[in-house]
């Protein structure tokens, strides 16, 4: 472990326990950042005629999506990823769920960007049947995480031709500890929140089924459900169907804990629409990641990465996420979502 890394572990010790280093023996902690980022339509420039949006992201389209803009987008996404969580751990996200990606190829291009290439991010990705042609994926640093198993779970709704993103499940070893990550991009609110609500409820139900399956194999399983849920922490899909609660006192056996709940209640969001902030992007954890015993990885804190450079600087949408496009007008920004992340800590033995 480098001296710089040790210093960050000792810093987190002071934050966690709130005591003077002079009055108590110093302890060191392994610190891990796990996050999620909606990359907002990360498409290459090749027209895949089977995909709904692929034609829109070509040089001939109204968006004039060309190699220069594509590489600028990659550079911007990597610039953000390079900074997530580095005020606590210099290595940034050990695992990062992503959404709105066209294919594995765009992720392969992304991880080669100079600002993050030294992290050697590896990729877990499956093609989804989504009509818009976007998938979810997981990036991970092999110095932290070893993949043991992965699978893609399809959301099927009876009596419809509805097609959406699969739910990606990745199981592996996080510095030697078993952990499971479920990466999501639940159905949108297109057509109205109320009308589209059953689709997100069904997505929450599928995530709950996956969680229950993992808990049946291991009641103490450490599970993180992350993604753009297109619902807030207080919506039924999250609270009732996924059974993710925002207060530890409300937790019943098997319930998930949603650390984003307090952020949402405090008016912190990951995207804005019509002067209202939503916190659709969430990282939700199983109860085995809670507690004061830091002999194994435990939850420390949740964050929205909303640094000023990610925000629009002026105009009617000042303070909103500075996105790549508004309609077909190129802004050259980042994403219409802010990333979110949690910090896990484990005492060094």
N, C-alpha and C positions, 0 to 999 in steps of 0.2 A: 504494500500500500504506500503511495507516495506521501511525502511530507505535507503537500497541499491537501491531499485527501484526508489525512489524519486531522489537520487543523479544522476542516469542515465538520468532522465527526465530533470534535471537542466543542465546537461552537454549538452544534445542535444539542449537545448534552446540557449546556447552560440554558438554552431556550426551554428544553423539556422540563428540567427540574427546578429552574428558577433559583438556583443557589450559587453562592460565590465559589469560584474555583479555589480561593485561598482557604475556605473553611471545610472543604470536603475533598476527598481524593478524586482526581479526574477520571472520568470514564470515557471510553470511545464507543462510537456507534457506527455500524454500517447504515448508510443512508441511501435509500433508493427512491427515485422519482418515477412515477408511472402516470402517463397522461393520455389524452385523446385530442385529436385535431381534425375538424372538418376542413378539408383542403379546397373546397368550393370549385368543383368542376375542373379537376386536374386531368385534362385531355391532351393527348398528343395531337399532331396535325394530320394524321392519316385518317381518311374517311372509311370507317367500317360501316358498310351499308346495313348491317344487322342491328345497329345501335341507333336509338332515337335521336340522341344529341350529337352523334359523331359528325354528321354533315355540318352542323352548326359551328363546329370547331375545326375549320379548315381555312386555308388561305382564300378560297373563293367565296366564303360565307360573308354575311353582313358583319360578322365580328372581325373579319380579316385576321383570323387566328393563324399566325405563322411561326416559324422557328424562333425568331427573335422574341416574340411574346411568350412562347412556350418556355424558353430558357429563362426569361426574366421571371416567369411564374415559379419555376423550379428554384431559382435563386432566392426568391422571396420566401417560399415555404421553408427552405433550408435555413434561411436567416432566422426565422422564428423558432424552428425546432432547436437550433443551436443555442438559444437563450433560455428555453423553458427550464425552470427549476435550478438554474445555475447559481442563484444566490444562496442555495442551500447545499447543492452538490455540484461540483464542477463538471461532472460527466453528463449532466442533463438527463433526459428520460432514458431509463434502462429499457422500458417498454413503452411504445407509443401506438395506440390504436388510431387509425385514419379512416376517413370516409370520403365519398365523392371522388373516387379515383377510377379512371377508365379501365385500367388493366394492370397486370404485373409490370409491364414495361415502363410505365411512368414512375413506379416506385423504384425500379432499378436505376432509372435516370436520377431520381431524387437523392438516393443515398450516395451517389457519386459526387454530389455537389461539394466543393472544397470546404465549406464551412462545417460540414458534418462527416466528411469522408473518413476522418481519423477514428470515428466511433465504430466503423465497420458494421453498420446496421445490416441485419439479415431480415428476410421478408417471409411472412406467411400470408398467402393470398389464394382465394378461390374465385372463379367467375360466378357472378350472380345472374339471375334471370331478369333483373330490374329493367323496366321498359326504357328508362333514361340512360341505361348503359353504364351505371356507376356501381362500384363495389365498395366493400370495406377491406381492411387489411391490418396487419400488425407488423411493426418494425421492432426489432429487439437487438440489444447489444450482447453478443455472445460472451463477453467478459462477465456479464451478470446472469444471463438466462440461457438455459438449455431446453430446447423443445423436445418433449417426449411424445406428444400426440397432438393432432389437430383435426378438426372436422368442420364442415359447413352445414348448417341446419336451415332448411327452407321453411318459410312461412306460407302455409297453404290455407286459403279460406274457401269454404264450400260455396258452391253455386256462383262463383265469380271467376273472371279471367285475370284477376289481380295478380300482378307480379312485382315483387319488391326485392330489397337486398336480403341476402342470406345472413344469418347470424353466425359469426365466426367464433369457434371455441378452440382455444390453444391451452394445452396443459404442459407444464414443464417444471424445471427446477430453478428457482430464484436464489442464487447463492446457496444452493443445496437444499432449499425448502420447496416442497410441493406447492404449486399455486396454479390457479385456473383463471383465464381471462376470456371474457365473452364480449366481443366487439360488435356493436349494433349501429344501424342507421334505420330507425323505425319509420313507418310511412308518414308522409308529409301531411300538412293541413290543407292541401289543395281541395277546393270545393267547400271549404269552411271547417272550422274546428269541430263543431258538433257532428256534422255529416260524416267527417272522416274519422271520428273518434273510435268506432268499432275496430278499425284496422290497427290502430296503435294499442288498443286493449288486447287484441289478438297477439300482437308482437310482444307485449308485456307478459302475456300468458305463456308464449313460447319460451321466453327467457326464464320464466319461473319454472317451467318444466325442465329446462336444462340445469338450473340451479338445484332443483329437487333431486335430479338424477345423480348429480355430483355428491350431494349431501347423503344420499342413500348409500353410496359407495364409501363415503368417509364423512361422518357427522361433524368432524372438525375441519372440513375442507376450507381452505382459504381461496375465496372466489372474488373476482372483481368484474362487475358488469359495467361496461363503459359504452359511451356512444352519443350520437346526436339522436335523442329520443323524440324530438319534435313535440315534446310535452315538458311541462315544468315539474319540479319535485312534488307538487301538490295535486297533480292530475291523477285521475283514476288508474290510468295505465301503469303509472309508477307506484302509487301508494297502495292500490288495491290488487291489481293483477300481478305485478312483480313483487308486491309486499315489501316495499322499501320505505322505511320510516325515518323521519328526520330527528327523532329524539330517542336516546337510548332507553329511557324509562318506558317507552311504548313498545319496545321490542318483545315479541313472543318467539318461542322456539322456531327456528327456520327463517324468521324475518331477516331481511337485509337492512343494513344501516346506510342512510343516504347523507353523507357529509356535506352535500351541496345544498341541503335544505336551509341551513342557517344563512348561507350566502344569499340565496334567493330571497329569504325573508328580510334581509338587510338591503335589498334593492340592487344586488350585484347580478349582472346577467352576462351571457356569452353572445347574445345577438339582440338587435333592436328592430322593432317594427312599429311604425305609426306612433312614435314617441313612447313606446312601452318596451321595457327590457324583459327578455325571457332568458331562462337558464335551461335551454334544451340540452346542452352538452353537459354530461354528468359522468362521474365515476362513483359507483355504488359498491359497497363491500359487505362480505359476510361477517357474522359476529365473531368468527375466529380471529379476525384481524383487529379486534378491540381488546382493551385491557391494559393493565399497568405492568404486566410481566413482559419485559422486553428481551427475554431470552430467545424468543423467535420474533419474526417480523410482525410489527403492529402498526396500526394507523397513527399518524401524528397530526396531519393537517391537510386541508383541501384548499385549492387556489383556482382562481380564474386568471390566466395570463393576459392581462389587458393593458400592457405598456402603451405609453403615448404614441410610439411610432406606428402602432397598429390602428390608430384612430384617424378618422377624417378631421382635418384641422379647421375647417370653416364651412360656412353654408348651412342650409337647413338641417343637414345630417351631421353636424359637428359633434364629435364624440362617439359616433357610431363606428363599427368596424369598417376600415377602409378596404373595400373589396376590389376584385379584379375588373368586373364589369357592372354597369348599371344598364340593363337591357343590352343593346349592342354597342354602347358607348364605353370605350376602354378607359379605365381609371389607372390601371397599372398598380393596383394596391396588393393586398394580401388575400384575405378571405372575408366573407360576410359573417364568420364566426370567430370568436376568440378561443384559443385552446384552454383546456382545463387539466388539472393534474392533482395527484395526491402524493404525499411523502410517507413512506414506511421507514421504520427504524428498528434496528436490532442491536442489542448490546454486544460489543466485541468481547469474547470470552478469553 
